[in-house]
Amino acid sequence: MADTNRDDSLIRIDKWLWVARFFKTRSLAAQAVAGGRVQLNGQRVKPAHDLKSGDELVIHIGALEWEIEVRALSMQRGPASEAQKLY
């Protein structure tokens, strides 16, 4: 049975990275987090770690490094214009 009382102020970091369109698949996002290419508030975390609004991420993708603050959470992947509003 699904938990209908899930706290919507938290989301798994791998899912948020996919929803925010940093990675094409959630699997790639999970691999990046597990491989240490994503840091949450200066710390290495696991893909299932919860993310909340106000957290700071450092994301390494190839030669690019993104330093962002999480501004919003979303459970569904949408257009790129909506994804950019999440950080």
Secondary structure by P-SEA (a helix, b strand, c coil): ccccccccccccaaaaaaaacccccaaaaaaaaaacccccccccccccccccccbbbbbbcccbbbbbbbcccccccccaaaaaacc
